[in-house]
Amino acid sequence: MKGQDVFIVGAGNSAGQAALHLAKHARTVTLLVRGDSLGRSMSSYLVRAVESAANVRVRYRTEVVDGHGDRSLQRIKLADRANGNEEEVSAAALFVMIGGHPHTQWLPDDLARDPQGYVITGPDVLEYAGTRWERNREPLPLETSMSGVFAAGDVRQDSIKRVASAVGEGATVVRVAHEHLRTDEPERAPRSAMGV
Ligand SMILES: Cc1cc2nc3c(=O)[nH]c(=O)nc-3n(C[C@H](O)[C@H](O)[C@H](O)COP(=O)(O)OP(=O)(O)OC[C@H]3O[C@@H](n4cnc5c(N)ncnc54)[C@H](O)[C@@H]3O)c2cc1C
């Protein structure tokens, strides 16, 4: 992106971090924001950094509606949400930072997920419509609807989406897994029957 004019769609921290990183190399970086402020979705330290970067600008109330190019992207079409006016601008690249989704579709149906695919854990398992919980105890923290299977980090429903919290949950799961092994031992398959 060195010396190029690049665009980023999004108004969250990911978009802000990408803008500041790209600004070190690109000629200009333009953040395309559907709303009319960054403050609601981006941390204030990032908003300040974005606003004070000489080659970063923000276009509010703007949507990308089209893109063209021969082999690679060369132009994008932007629509002004306020008046519907469209404008075509040169663009060497478009980075789409509008959120993520969990790759949990490979998990079995017995492991409850919300409509977005985030894994339900802890007491929420009991409250989640349609979820089966077959133990005679409550789900442990971070335990999924499949007893003995735990989830930590971003993949969990309502997780904090921060490195520190993901790492903390990972560490917590070790303790909780031990708790599961200790308390559920009598309920597991009879060892004698398995010859163990
Ligand atoms: C652009 C961006 C900027 C961010 N900035 C910050 C920040 O400044 N500070 C902060 O605290 N947080 C930040 N975050 C959030 C932070 O990165 C996450 O909260 C954190 O990484 C979550 O850790 P995790 O282990 O739950 O998930 P991830 O880090 O996503 O790790 C999950 C891992 O599982 C792997 N995986 C997925 N499916 C499978 C499978 N089927 N089999 C095997 N492996 C699989 C993935 O490849 C990945 O390596 C940022 C996120 C983004 C996207």
The ligand as a Tripos MOL2 file, in Angstrom:
@<TRIPOS>MOLECULE
LIG
   53    58     1     0     0
SMALL
NO_CHARGES

@<TRIPOS>ATOM
      1 C1         -8.0890   -6.1210   14.1940 C.3       1 LIG1
      2 C2         -8.2730   -6.5040   15.6370 C.ar      1 LIG1
      3 C3         -7.7080   -5.7180   16.6220 C.ar      1 LIG1
      4 C4         -7.8410   -6.0670   17.9670 C.ar      1 LIG1
      5 N1         -7.2550   -5.2720   18.9100 N.ar      1 LIG1
      6 C5         -7.2960   -5.6580   20.2000 C.ar      1 LIG1
      7 C6         -6.6250   -4.9040   21.1840 C.ar      1 LIG1
      8 O1         -5.9900   -3.8830   20.9060 O.2       1 LIG1
      9 N2         -6.6840   -5.3230   22.4710 N.ar      1 LIG1
     10 C7         -7.3650   -6.4500   22.8190 C.ar      1 LIG1
     11 O2         -7.3440   -6.8160   23.9980 O.2       1 LIG1
     12 N3         -8.0280   -7.1870   21.9040 N.ar      1 LIG1
     13 C8         -8.0070   -6.8250   20.6000 C.ar      1 LIG1
     14 N4         -8.6740   -7.5570   19.6610 N.ar      1 LIG1
     15 C9         -9.4630   -8.7190   20.1100 C.3       1 LIG1
     16 C10        -8.5630   -9.9200   20.3900 C.3       1 LIG1
     17 O3         -7.7470  -10.1700   19.2630 O.3       1 LIG1
     18 C11        -9.4310  -11.1430   20.6940 C.3       1 LIG1
     19 O4        -10.3110  -10.8320   21.7490 O.3       1 LIG1
     20 C12        -8.5880  -12.3430   21.0960 C.3       1 LIG1
     21 O5         -7.6570  -12.6370   20.0930 O.3       1 LIG1
     22 C13        -9.4980  -13.5320   21.3500 C.3       1 LIG1
     23 O6         -8.6880  -14.6640   21.5800 O.3       1 LIG1
     24 P1         -9.2780  -16.1010   21.2980 P.3       1 LIG1
     25 O7         -8.1990  -17.0520   21.6830 O.co2     1 LIG1
     26 O8        -10.6030  -16.2360   21.9380 O.co2     1 LIG1
     27 O9         -9.5790  -16.1550   19.7390 O.3       1 LIG1
     28 P2         -8.5560  -16.0210   18.5190 P.3       1 LIG1
     29 O10        -7.4100  -15.1390   18.8380 O.co2     1 LIG1
     30 O11        -9.4250  -15.6990   17.3360 O.co2     1 LIG1
     31 O12        -7.9770  -17.4820   18.3830 O.3       1 LIG1
     32 C14        -8.7590  -18.5600   17.9260 C.3       1 LIG1
     33 C15        -7.8190  -19.5220   17.2240 C.3       1 LIG1
     34 O13        -8.5180  -20.7280   16.9370 O.3       1 LIG1
     35 C16        -8.1780  -21.1220   15.6400 C.3       1 LIG1
     36 N5         -9.2550  -21.9760   15.1530 N.ar      1 LIG1
     37 C17       -10.4740  -21.6150   14.7080 C.ar      1 LIG1
     38 N6        -11.1740  -22.6920   14.3510 N.ar      1 LIG1
     39 C18       -10.3850  -23.7560   14.5780 C.ar      1 LIG1
     40 C19       -10.5440  -25.1670   14.4040 C.ar      1 LIG1
     41 N7        -11.6600  -25.7040   13.9260 N.pl3     1 LIG1
     42 N8         -9.5100  -25.9590   14.7440 N.ar      1 LIG1
     43 C20        -8.3640  -25.4430   15.2370 C.ar      1 LIG1
     44 N9         -8.1590  -24.1280   15.4230 N.ar      1 LIG1
     45 C21        -9.1520  -23.3020   15.0850 C.ar      1 LIG1
     46 C22        -8.0130  -19.8370   14.8710 C.3       1 LIG1
     47 O14        -7.2410  -20.0280   13.7140 O.3       1 LIG1
     48 C23        -7.2960  -18.9700   15.8950 C.3       1 LIG1
     49 O15        -5.9050  -19.1430   15.8450 O.3       1 LIG1
     50 C24        -8.5620   -7.2280   18.3100 C.ar      1 LIG1
     51 C25        -9.1480   -8.0130   17.3180 C.ar      1 LIG1
     52 C26        -9.0020   -7.6530   15.9890 C.ar      1 LIG1
     53 C27        -9.6330   -8.5300   14.9240 C.3       1 LIG1
@<TRIPOS>BOND
     1     1     2 1
     2     2     3 ar
     3     2    52 ar
     4     3     4 ar
     5     4     5 ar
     6     4    50 ar
     7     5     6 ar
     8     6     7 ar
     9     6    13 1
    10     7     8 2
    11     7     9 ar
    12     9    10 ar
    13    10    11 2
    14    10    12 ar
    15    12    13 ar
    16    13    14 ar
    17    14    15 1
    18    14    50 ar
    19    15    16 1
    20    16    17 1
    21    16    18 1
    22    18    19 1
    23    18    20 1
    24    20    21 1
    25    20    22 1
    26    22    23 1
    27    23    24 1
    28    24    25 2
    29    24    26 1
    30    24    27 1
    31    27    28 1
    32    28    29 2
    33    28    30 1
    34    28    31 1
    35    31    32 1
    36    32    33 1
    37    33    34 1
    38    33    48 1
    39    34    35 1
    40    35    36 1
    41    35    46 1
    42    36    37 ar
    43    36    45 ar
    44    37    38 ar
    45    38    39 ar
    46    39    40 ar
    47    39    45 ar
    48    40    41 1
    49    40    42 ar
    50    42    43 ar
    51    43    44 ar
    52    44    45 ar
    53    46    47 1
    54    46    48 1
    55    48    49 1
    56    50    51 ar
    57    51    52 ar
    58    52    53 1
@<TRIPOS>SUBSTRUCTURE
     1 LIG1         1 GROUP 0 **** ****
